[in-house]
Structures are given as C-alpha cells and as structure tokens.
C-alpha cells in the first residue's frame, strides 16, 4: 500500500565531518520514505564534500553546507584552511536555520549529533519546536564507549536538551544487539521517547550495475570513507605479499577521503599483485557488496547493514580510536557469530591476515547465526511517519490510500 500526502516535507540533518556514514544513512531513509509516500518531499542538509557524487531519487534533494573535517586526533578544522572554523560554523548555522524557515518541514530528523556539530542545530531545533514540527533524533545502535559519550554529553548538557527538544529518539538497531545509551544516566522521560526501529536494510539498485564490479568471484575490501583506512588496505596487501598461496581475487575500494599520498602509495604497492584490483571510490557500494564472496571492512554502521542485508561472510578489522564505536559493534557481532574479527594489531601480522582472507569465502553467512536479528528499520520508520502524517494538522496534509 502506498499513501499519498500532499506537500508533506521532511528535513534531515547530517553533519558529515568524517566518512560517509551519516549521509548514506540519511539517503537510505529518504529513498525508502519517498517510495512509500507519494507527494512527500525530503531535503537533506549535509556537510559531506562529495554529497553531489551520489544519485538521489525524485523528491529527494540536498543542501550543501560548508565542509568541516575531523582530524585523526578528533579535532575539527574547516575544509577551506583560509576560513576560520568559527566563521565556517557561523555560516553552517545560518544556512541550517534559513533552510528550515524556508522549507517549513513537518518532520526534522537529526542524525547522530543531538545538537549538531558544535551545537549548530540547537537554534533551529528550538525554532521548529515553536511551529509544531516533529523533532526526531536518529542514533546508531552503537555511539561510542559509554565513558567517552557520557563525558562528551555532560560537558554540553546534551541529555537535558534531548529531553526538552526532541519528540522521539530512533535507534537504528534492535535492542537485543546493543543499547547506544548503555552506561549513561538516562532519565525515564528520555527512555520513554526511544524507539528501537531496527537495522536499515539495503538493496541493489534497479539501475545499471557498478562499472567496477569484477566478473567472477572476488572478495571486497572496503574502508568506507577511507579517511583512516590506509592501515587496513596495507595489511591486506602485506598478506598477499607474504603468502603465495593467497590467490583469491580482491577488489579494494580505498574511499574518497583517503589522503592522496596514501592512495598513491597503496595503488603502487597493490598494482604489483595480480590478484588485486584497487579503485578509489564507487557510489554503488551495495552492488559491489552484493556481488562479493566475502567482505573485509572496518565495520562502520552502513557497511555492517550491507553485510547483513546481502548475507555476506565478513572479516572486520575495527577502528579502535579515537572512538570505540566500531570496536564495540565488531565485538558484539563476533559474540553473536555474525562476523569474524581481527584487532588492528592482529591484522598487521601478514600470515594471520592471509589465513583469515583465505578462510573468508567459506565462512557461514550471518543468517546462519542471526536468529531473530532482522532488518526492519525502514518499514518501521515508514509506519511511524505514516501515523504522524495521517493525524497532521487539518488542511496541511491529506491522505489518499491507493
């Protein structure tokens, strides 16, 4: 059943300072919603430098705000080094507020950062609350180590502001996998707003396949955005260099945010190995994962959803600092038997990495152990949005069921 809403509008915010995870998650949700609801228009505010490199469905568009990047030490800087970070944040804040005032959304969904980067969304949240917009905070199923998240949020009074500003908190995972606020002092008023909607299922586009997809069997090595993925690619190359019996073909996707010097070095080293094909970026990662015999990754949220969606054997080498999100997710998934995991120092041992790569294609897929761990996030979100829209202010929205 498809519902039609006349001129319904959803605004989404994705701060995007490191990697592609936030934008890709927002885009996935937006595409699912416009498929389910005709007449719905969605606008994504994004700081991703390559937001325009992705395809967007009809009635989904984006507003690009000046880019801020996160450094390896966790600090932020303007992408344009000639513009002060403070000035960049002022521009971003102004654009976000003006977009909200002009677009007049019925629902505003904020991805991961409750107040936005350095608080840049707080003013807009307060404004939209006065006009009756539904305010939703969307959280990954794993945010960070509890002590790190607790310290960060307490320093900025985040929990109290979530309680005061937001109507609902969507958790993009099932409660039996992980609670993103575990270990924090969560008021009951915030707990009562939380909906564990489930993982966000991915699917292959009906459009033309990726031009990078190899013919025949291959394993896929992906670093996500690639900003800190050079070590993983180096470890894979090192494994091939040290084990002549490692002959499975591999497609390596470096990621668009990998520094140019590291990209050149890895492409030069990997180009000497006949079993490796190395590319920089593909905006159709779903197709590459769907066609692979197995996946080697750092285990960010989106890649993990794709591994589950396409039921692929996976070897995860998680990032362990400055955030522990990937490590926590990998350990939990390994406990459940869904993936194999190597810590970075283990993956750096070439023969150990080679053994793991050789075993990967024959590993049981996640479905063999997943049990009731289903991917229900997108239909659950549509169900919630449909209920909200159906009881919206009379005259603002009308519903026609086809």
C-alpha positions, -999 to +999 in steps of 0.1 A: +000+000+000+013+034-010+000+065+008-001+099-008+005+131+011+000+165-004+031+186+001+044+168+031+080+177+039+108+161+059+141+179+066+171+158+076+205+169+090+237+151+085+268+169+099+294+147+079+328+156+092+345+122+088+335+095+064+302+089+045+282+071+071+258+099+081+249+110+046+245+074+034+222+066+063+200+097+057+199+090+020+188+054+026+159+065+049+149+093+025+147+070-005+127+044+014+102+071+025+096+087-009+089+052-023+063+046+004+047+080+003+038+098-029+038+136-025+064+135+002+095+158-003+127+153+016+156+177+019+190+166+034+213+192+049+248+177+045+284+188+051+298+160+030+323+172+005+311+147-021+274+149-013+268+156-050+285+124-061+255+103-051+223+097-070+191+110-054+156+098-062+129+121-073+116+142-044+149+138-025+174+167-027+202+181-006+216+214+006+254+215+009+268+234+039+305+244+041+326+214+050+343+208+083+366+178+086+376+158+117+413+152+121+427+119+133+431+134+168+394+142+170+397+179+165+379+198+138+390+222+111+374+240+081+380+222+048+390+255+033+420+263+055+417+300+046+384+303+065+384+302+103+365+273+119+343+298+139+333+316+107+326+283+089+303+272+118+285+305+117+278+300+080+266+265+086+243+276+114+228+304+094+222+281+063+206+254+085+182+279+102+173+296+069+167+263+052+143+253+080+125+286+079+121+284+041+114+246+037+089+245+067+093+208+074+066+187+091+094+164+105+130+172+112+154+142+116+188+149+131+214+122+125+236+112+155+247+146+168+218+158+191+227+194+189+246+193+156+283+199+151+294+223+179+257+230+187+249+244+152+214+228+151+202+238+186+188+272+175+169+255+146+155+228+168+142+255+192+126+274+163+110+243+147+096+232+181+077+265+183+060+258+150+050+223+159+075+203+137+081+167+149+117+166+161+135+132+158+170+123+169+183+093+150+211+073+167+233+045+155+229+013+175+264+020+189+275+055+196+308+052+215+323+038+246+299+048+275+326+067+294+335+088+263+300+095+253+289+104+289+318+129+293+311+145+259+273+148+266+277+160+302+300+188+291+273+202+268+242+193+288+231+171+259+208+147+278+187+175+292+184+192+258+173+159+242+146+157+268+135+192+263+137+195+225+131+161+209+098+143+205+113+109+197+146+092+196+150+065+169+177+038+174+188+023+141+191-012+156+173-038+176+175-037+215+190-072+217+220-061+197+231-031+217+217+000+235+235+032+224+229+048+258+241+019+279+261+031+309+247+066+308+223+081+333+192+083+311+161+100+325+129+080+322+114+108+301+142+102+275+138+064+277+101+067+270+109+085+238+132+058+224+121+036+196+144+007+186+134+006+149+159-020+138+188-021+113+183-003+080+181-029+052+199-022+019+192-034-016+207-034-050+196-005-072+174-014-102+196+009-123+227-002-141+253-021-122+285-006-109+311-003-137+337-015-112+321-048-103+345-076-114+334-106-134+338-138-115+344-144-078+360-118-056+362-106-021+356-069-014+379-048+008+362-015+018+373+012+041+341+033+040+351+069+036+387+059+038+399+088+060+416+063+083+415+032+062+451+030+049+463+006+076+436-020+066+445-018+029+482-020+037+476-051+059+457-068+030+485-060+005+511-072+030+492-105+034+493-111-003+530-102-005+539-127+022+517-157+014+520-171-022+491-194-016+467-164-011+453-162-047+417-152-042+408-121-063+401-090-043+386-056-052+399-029-029+379+004-025+401+030-009+374+055-001+372+092-013+386+107+019+418+087+020+447+112+018+462+114-018+497+105-006+484+073+010+462+065-021+492+067-044+514+046-022+488+018-019+479+018-055+516+015-064+522-014-040+489-032-048+494-028-085+523-053-084+500-080-071+480-097-099+451-108-077+443-072-065+423-045-082+423-011-064+398+017-071+393+049-052+355+052-049+322+038-061+289+054-053+271+020-057+287+001-029+256-020-025+262-036-059+298-044-050+289-060-017+260-080-032+284-095-058+312-104-034+320-138-019+330-120+013+337-086+027+367-072+046+359-039+063+364-017+093+327-022+102+311+012+102+273+012+106+264+013+069+288-014+058+275-036+086+239-031+074+250-041+039+268-072+052+236-083+069+213-072+041+232-092+014+241-120+039+279-119+032+307-136+052+327-108+067+360-101+083+360-069+104+391-050+115+376-022+135+389+013+143+398+015+180+404+052+185+396+080+190+361+065+190+354+029+200+321+026+181+335+001+155+352-020+181+321-023+203+300-032+172+325-058+160+329-074+194+291-077+198+287-091+163+315-116+168+299-127+201+267-135+181+287-154+155+278-129+127+313-120+117+349-128+122+371-101+139+407-092+140+421-063+161+443-040+141+475-054+157+464-089+147+456-079+111+491-064+109+505-099+111+507-108+074+503-146+077+475-143+102+457-119+079+464-142+049+448-171+068+417-150+076+414-139+040+417-175+026+390-187+051+366-159+044+347-171+013+339-204+031+327-188+063+290-193+071+269-162+063+254-141+091+220-157+086+233-189+099+236-173+134+214-143+132+183-159+146+157-132+152+181-104+143+161-089+114+165-057+094+132-039+100+143-003+103+129+011+071+094-003+073+092+007+110+102+042+101+076+044+074+050+031+098+058+058+123+059+085+097+026+073+082+008+076+115+022+110+122+012+123+088-023+109+090-030+129+121-013+161+110-029+194+112-062+195+091-057+212+058-019+209+059-018+173+047-044+150+031-041+112+027-052+091-002-047+054+000-041+036-033 
